[in-house]
């Protein structure tokens, strides 16, 4: 088999499995080899069932006294049931549409059953448990089991077998990084690292494999960025932009006072816009720190100077929200400045009308999504480009928007709380500004960590907040139920929450597998207050400003990196009402409670992430991502900060000696493959 052979050339991968893998972005043999596990499982030691283990994934050592019984339920589902006795404790077992398992269990024999333990009507139960022979289970306990991202109808075992078969028939090219870099950093080979990441013999080898692959991702990310920077030149600032008293007057009339950090960043931007050369600036600020008003004030000065200014947002809902805010500010102040909006869902006639508005007005404010960089969009007098949530777009897309004008000034805004040194690496030679102070009217978000026993109290609190007229986010880690993961999922949870509140409240559902139009509609309804509760995955992290939302409830919070929790927490507390973050800790590990309690002590995103890493050992570094920034498959800018700096240093040495990679043709070829395969999204 060749690496680029279709995935269905693997033995056992038929038409149905091919379609399911395609849904996950797996089309070729190479795709499946680079379809890395999202976490790992070490099967636990069998235990006697007890109340402390309820709602946890457990292994029990049980004897079946009588043959399992098969019957058909009222809803016409085949049900197989049995009772396993763990010493003298009965545990009811049930399987759905799995009658074939009946012959695999012999009365009187001891088996290991693995699944989620529940306690209902005075009895322990496990639904859909895996069944193991005791000797086979002991062998499995010595191994680290990879757990993959799945979609409905696709089992973890199917993916596992496909990966193993692919490795048996294909080999990966090891000549990716320069030999001197491999030797200097004592890296394991690329092919061994990829194999080990799927099938680690122990956590030490897994850590080494991850280090190599994370370094390589960041190495090529930085290498491409440096090559892009080298292509650029310093352009003379030909725009006659000045700071206008009307901007100061508008600022004074705002219902809130800007913080010292916001004023400092605005001063930096004015210096850029009036300088001798075209500028590029990164503005860092936590979610809710007030970057949007800073962007508007900068764009206002540009428009009052007679030019066009554009801002590109990551979602249609956010773009529309910016548009409405900007238009209201312009209209209320009676500025003669048109405001244009471009989104993908707009009709062709609407886009044509907006383009006409831009063409006929040398000064205007332009707001949009990726639609701003589509064919047919032209902005002849563009002097300033701002990209919101920079990592969602990337270097090429930002440059494409800039190319719509004549070398405009560039501002990128990011809510990623990373230190200046790492920001300089990730964003190249940009000037860096930070907004650390929160607006004066923002009350600190009250955060609590609670266990399952407090769930009813949490729901009562949620109900009380809704009765006050507020709204609530509830975050689940999964889209749909998983056979291998003990965690809440959006699909089932949204049904359960309707029953909890007796369908008293309107509930929205949001996840990454929905179509963009569906996601936009759900977020728009929540933003308008038409839904009281939004059940979502972390896709809501890049959402909209909903000042009326006062509660962020995060299920299975122990499954998230603290930096990710911090970003999610920042979705509330956007208005002047007291806001709250409820972290549901589903782990029985005291270590997890200690980790989550860090969230109670600080609002500094980077400090939270670093403290998190101090408490986590090698086994905890997998499956808990700190952030999804830059769309790396493996690398994480927090836990791989050392590798990021190392990669940057190594890239700088290569570029210094060979700026165009003329003497590193193989390296250039590998870089092109990375970009073509979208191993990460720039």
N, C-alpha and C positions, 0 to 999 in steps of 0.2 A: 504493500500500500504506500502511496505517496502522501505527504503531509496535507496537500490540498485536495485529496480525494474526498468525495462526498461522504458524509457521516454514515449513510446506509451501506457503505462497503464493509463496515464492521459486521462480523458474524453476530447474528442475534438482534441487530437493529433493523426492524421492519418499518413499514410505512407509518404506522401509528406512532412508534417511538421517535421516528425521524421528525414528524410534525411537532411533537412535544418538545424535542431538543431544539428545533428551529425557533420555537417560541422563546427559548432562553438564549438565543443568539448563537447556538451551536450548529454549524453547517458542514464543517470539514473535520478531518482527523486532527488537524492542528488545533482547531477550536476546542475539541474535547480534551486535548492534552493541557490546554491553558484554561480550562474550566475548573478553577481551583476550588477546593472545599471552603465552605464559609465558616466552618468550625469543626471540632473533633469530639469524639465520644470515647471515653474509657468506661466500659461496662462496670457498674458498681458491684461490690461484694453482696451476695444474697443476704437479706435481712428479714427478720420477723416483722410482719406488718404492725405498725403502731400509729397513734394519732399524730406524732411529730412528722411522719412521712406522708401524710395525706396531701394530695395535690402535687406530689413530687414523682419523678420517674424513678422507679425502684425495680429491683430484682428480688423475687421471692422463690424459695425452695419449697415446692409443693407437690403433694401426691394426689393424683386423680383416683378416687375410689370406684367411680362408675363411669361408663362410657359417656362422652359428651352427647347432649340431646340437640337434635336439629328440628326446627319448626319455622313456619312462615308467619311473620307478624301481620297485624291488621293492615299495615301500609304496604304489604306484599314484599317485604324484605326478608331474605333468608337469614335466620339467626341460629347460631350455634352457641350453646351454653354448657358450662361445666363448673364444678366447684373443686378448688384445690385446697388441701389441708396443709398448713404450715405448722407442723407439730399439731396442736389442737385448735388452731385458729383458721376458720373457714374464709376463703376469699372467692367470691363469685367472679367467673370469667365469662366474657361474652365476645363473640366475633360476628361481624355482619358480612353477608355474601361471601362466606369463606367455609362452606360446608366440606370442602375438600380436606380441611384440617382434621376432620373427625377421625380419619384412619391413622393420623400421625401421633395419637395419644392412646396409650394402653392403660387400662385400669390397674391400679396397684403400683405403677411405676412413678418415680420421682422425676420431675422436670423443673427447669428454670423458666419462670415467666417474667418477662420484662415489659413494663408499661407504666402508665400513670395510675397511682393508687388514689381511689376516692373512698369516702365513707358516706353511705346513704342508707337511711332507715335501719340504722343499727348494725349494718354489715359492710365489710370491706369489699371493694369491687375493682376490677381492672377491665377496661374496654380495649379490644383489639391488641392484646398482649402478644409479643413475639415469644415463640416457643423454642427452647434449646435443650438438647441433651446435656446432662451435667458435665460430662467430660469435655464436650465441644465448647461449653460456655467457659470453662476454666482456661481453655486455649485462647478463646476470644478476649478474655480479660487481660491477657498479656500484650494485646495489640491495641494500637490507637486507631479507631475507626473514623475515616473521613465522612463528613456530613456535607452534602451538596445543596445548593439552591434547587428547589423543585417547582414543578407546576402540577396542577391537578391531573392525575392519571399517570404521572411519572414517579416511579419509586426510587429510593436512594440506591437500592441494590442494582437496579437497571443501569443507572449512571456509573456505579462502581465497576460493574462488569465491562461496560463499554470502554472505560478508561484503561482497565487492565488489558483488554484485547488490543487497544490502540498502541499501548506500549510494547506489546509482544510483536507487532508487525511494523512499527515505525521507529525511527531514531531522530533525535533532534540535533541540530547543528550546534557544536560547542564553541565555534569561533565567532563569538559575538563581541566580547570586550577585548581590548588590547591585552596581549599576554602579560605585559609588565604590570597592568592593573590587577589582573587575576592573581599574579604571584605576590604582589605587594600587600594586597588585602587578604591573602590566604583564603580565597573563595573556593568553594566546591564547584565543580563544573556545572554548566547551565543544565545539561540533560539530567545530571544526578540531582540537582536542586529541584527541578520540576517533578521528578519521580518521587523524591523524598517528601515534597510538599503534599503529594497525594497519599503516599504510603510511608509515613515515618516509622522508623523502628523504635524511636524514643523521642522525648521532647528536646533533648540536646541537639539531635540531628535536625529536628524540625526548625529549631531556632536558627541553626546555621543556614538551612535552605532558605528560610524566610529572609534572612539578612542579605543573602546574595541576590534574591529576586527583587526585594524592595530597593536595594542599591541600584540594580540595573534599570528599574522603572524610572527612578529619579535621575539617574545618569543620562538616559536618553531624553527625558523631559527637559533637563537643563541644557544638554547639548543642542537640542533643537532651538531652544529659546536664545542661546548665545549666538547661534548661526543667524537667526532672524534679526537679532540686535545688530550684528556686524553688517548686515545688508543695509541697515538704516544709516542715515547721515543726519547731522544737525542742520535743521532748516531755520532760516532766518524768519523771525516773527514779523509778518507783513500786515497783521491785523492791528488796526488802531483802536484797541479796547481800553477803556478807562473805567474807573470806579465812579458810579453816579450817586448823587445825593438822593435821588428817588429810591434807590435801593436801601439806603439807610433809613429813609422815612418809612418805607414799607416794613422794614425790620422792627422799627419802634412801635408800629401799630399792631404787631402780632400779639395774640392773646397770651403768649408765653415769652419769657426772656431767654435768649440764647446763652448757652454755657460758655465759660472761658475757652474751653477746647474748641467749640464750634466757631467762635470768633477768631481764634488763632488759625484754624484751618482755612477760614475764609480769607484771612490776611495773606496766607501762603499762596492761595489760588490767585488772588489779585496780583501778587508779585510775579507769578508765573505768566498770567495773561498779558501783563504790561512789560515783560522782560524782552530781551533781545532775540531769544530763540524760542522755538516751539517747545512746549513743556509736556512732560508725562508725570503724573502724580498718582500715588496710591493713597486712598483714605481708608484707614482701618477704624472700625468702630463696632462694638457689640450690637446685636439686634436691639433696636429701640433706642440707640444712642443719639438719633437725630441727624442721620446722614442726608435724608431726603430734602430737608429744608435748606441745608448747606448747598446741595446740588441746585436747587431752584434759585437761590440767591446768586450763585455763580452764573447760571444760565441767564438770569435777569440782567445782570451787568452786560453780558455779551449781546443780548437782544437790544438793550437800550443804546448800545454802541453801534447798532445797525447791522448786526450779523445774526446768523442762525446757530442755534445750539440744540444738540440732540442727546437724549438719554435712552439707553436700551435696557429694558427690564427682562428678567428671566421667565415670567409668566404673563399670560394675557390679562389675568385678573389684576396683577400688580401694575401692569402698564395702564390699564383703564383707571385704576385708582390714582396713579400719578397724574393722568390726564385730567381727571375730574378735580383733583386738588389744585393743580397748576392753573386750570382754566378759572376756577373760582377765585383764586388769589389775583389773577390778572384782571378779571371782570370787576371784582370788588374794589380794586385800586384804580380802575379805569385806565389801565395802560393800553395803548394802541399796539398790542402785540398779538398776532394770531397764534393759536395753539393747534398743532396737528397730531393725529394719532394714526399709527399703522399697526395692525395685528393680522395674524394669519387668517382668522375667521371672518374678517370683513369682506363684504362683497366687492367684486371688481369695480363696480361703480363708485363705491365709497372710497376705495383706495385712490381711484382716479380723481375724485373730488379733493381728497386730501393732498395729492401730489400737485394739483392745480393751485391749491392754497399756498403750498410751499414755493412753487415756481413764481407766483405773483408777488411774493413778499420777501424782500431781502432780509428783513429781521423777523424771526419767529422762533417758537419753541416746538421741538419735534420729539414726540414720545412714541415708543413702540417696542415690539419684541424682535425676534429674528427677522420679522417681515421688513425691518429697516434695511437689511443687507441683501434683500432679494433683488432679482433682476428688475429693472425698470425704476428703481428708486434712485433719484439723483437729488443732491442738495448742493446747489452751486455756490452758496455763500456760507458754508458750514465752517464755524470758527472754533467750536468746542464739542467734543464727544465725551459722554459719560456712560460707562457701563456699570450697572448695578449687579451685585453678586458676581464679580469678575470670573470666578472659577467655573461658572456655568456656561461661559461663552468660550473663553480661550483666546490665545494669541491671534490665530488666523482670522477668527470672526471679528475681533476687535479691530484688526488691521483693515478688514474688508469694509467695516463701517467708516473708518477713517478715510479710506480711499474714495468715499462718496463725495468728500470735499477736497480742498486744496491744502493738505497737510495741517489739519486742525490741531489744537491743543487736546490732550487726552487726560481724562481723570477716570480711574477705576476705583470702585468702592467694594469693600469686602467686610463681611462680618466675622471673618476668621481671626480669632485672637491669637496671633503668633508674634514672637519677638522680632524686633527690627532686623536682626542678622538673617533670620530665615526668610523674612519678607523680601529682603534685598536679593536673596538667591532666587526665590520663586518668581519675583516680578522684575528681575533684571535691574536695569539702571534707573528705575523710577525713583523720584523723590517720595519719601514716606511721611505721611501725617497720621496722627491718631486722635480719635475722639474717645476719651475714657470716661468723662463725666456724663452722668445721665441727666436729662432735663429736670429742672427744679420741681415740676409737678408730679414726677414719677415717685411713687412710694416703693420701697424695697419689696420684692416679691417674697412672701412668707412661704417657706418650703418645709415639708415634713416627709419623713420616711415611715411607711406603715406596712404591717404584715396583713396577711389574708384575713385574720380574725377581726380586723377593723374595717373590712370592706363595706358592711352595712352603714357604718358611721360615715364613710367616705361618700357613699351614694346619697345619704341624707344631706351631707354638706353640699354636694353638687346640686341637689334639688333646691336647697335653700337659696343658693346663688342664682339659679334660674328664676326662682320666684321673685327675686329682687330685680329681675329684668336683665340679668347678665347672661353670657354664653360660656360654653365649656368645650375645651378640646380634650379628647381621650385618645391617647396614642398606643397602638399595639405594634409589636415588633414584626409580625408576620401578616401577609395578605390573606392566606388561607391555611387551613389545618395542615400540619406536617406529621408524618409518621415517626420522625426522629427527634422532634424538638418539643420540649415542654414550654410552651409560650402561647399567649393570647394571639388570636388572629382577627383581622378586621371583619371578615365575612361573618364568622360565627358570633363574634362579640357584638356586632351591631344588632343582630337578632335578639341576643340575650338582654342587651340594655333596653330594648323596647319592652320586653317582658318585665324587667325590673321596674321601669317607670310607667307600666301599664299603658304604653303608647300615649302618655300624657304630653310628651314633648316631640317636636319635629327633629329627626335625627338624620344627619348627612353622613355619607360614606365616601372616603377618599383613599385611593391607593395608586401606586405607580403603574399597574397593569391596565388602568382605565384609559380610554382614548382622551387626547388633549381637550376635545370639546366637552367631554363629560366632566373632566377635572375642573375646567374653567367654570362650568355651570355650578358644580357643587361649592366651589370656593366663593363664587359670586353670591350664591344664596346665603352662605354663612356670613359673608361680609355685610350683606344688607340686613342681617338679623332675621332672615326668614326661617333659618334652622337654629335651634337652641344648642344642640350638641353635634360636634363634628368628630366622628370616629375615623381615625386616619393612621396611616403608617408615617414614617418620618418624612414623607414627601411634603408634608405641611411645613417643614423647616424653612423652605423658601416659599413663603406664602404671602399674605397681605397684612396690612395694618388693620387689626380689628380691636379698637379701643374698648369695645363692650365685652370682650372675652376676658374673664377674670380667673378662670381655673384651667390649669394644665395638669391633667391626670395621666401619668405614664405607667402603663402596665408592664410587668416584668422589667422594671427599671434596672435590675441587676444585669440584664443582658446588654446594656448600652455602655459605651464609654462615657465618662463624665463630661467630656467636652461636648458630646452630642446631646446629653441631657441639658447642659447649660444653654445650648443653642435653642433647644425646644422650649425651655423655660422662658426664654426671651420673647416667645410669641405672645405671652400675656404681660400685663403690667404696662400696656401702651396708653392707658387713659389715666384719669386721676382717681379712680376707685382702687381700693386695696385688692391686690391679686394674689393668687395662691398656686403653688406647685405641689401636687401630691405624687410621691414616688412609691409605687407599689413594689415591695421587695418580695419576690416569690421564692427566694433562696433561703435555705435553713442554715447557711454558712455564716457564722458570726463575722468572718472576714469580709463578706459582702456588705453587711450592715455597716461596718467600719468604713468601707470604701464609699458607700452612698452618703454617709454622714458628712463627708467632705463638702457636699452640696449645701449643707446648712451653714457652713463657716465662711464662705466667700462668694463674691460675684465676679471675681477676676477669672475669665475663661481660661487663660493660659496657665495660671496658678493651679486651677482645678485640675486641668489635664496632667500637669507635671506631678501633682500630689497623687493622682490616681495611679500613675505609672510606678511611683515609689512603692505602693502597696501591692502591686501585682507581680507575681512570679512568672517564669517562662510559660507555664501552662495556661496562664490567664491572658496571654498576649494574642491569642487566636480566637476569632469569633466575636470579640468586643472591639469594634472600630471606634476610634476617638472621633473621627469625622470623615465625611465623604468628599472632602475638598479635592479638587483637581481630578476626580474620578480615577484615581489609581486603583488597580485591581488588588494589590497587596500592600503597597507602601502607605504609611500614615504619617503625616507631617509632624505629629506629636511624638509618637513612640519611635519614629525613625529619624529624629532630628539629627542624631550623630551621623547616620549614613547620608543624610541630605547634605550636610556640610562637607563630608568626605567626597561625595560625588561632585559637588560644586568645585572643590579644590582640584580634583582630577581632571574635570572638564576644562578648567581654566588653564591647566598646564598644557593640555593637548591643543587648545585654541591658540595659545601663545606661540607655540612652535609651528602650528599648521592651521592658520585661520580659516581656510576653505576646505580642510580635510583632503587636500590633494594627495597627501602621502598616507592617508588612512582610507583607502577606497572600500575595503571590506567593512570598516566601521560605518561609513556613509551608507553602504548597501543595507546593513542591519538597521540603521536609523530609518531608512526609507520603508523597510518592511514593518517596523514598529508603527510608523505613521499610517501606512496602507491598511494594516490589520486593526488599527484603532485599539491597540493594546491598552492605551489610556486615551482619554479625550483631552486634547489641548484646547 
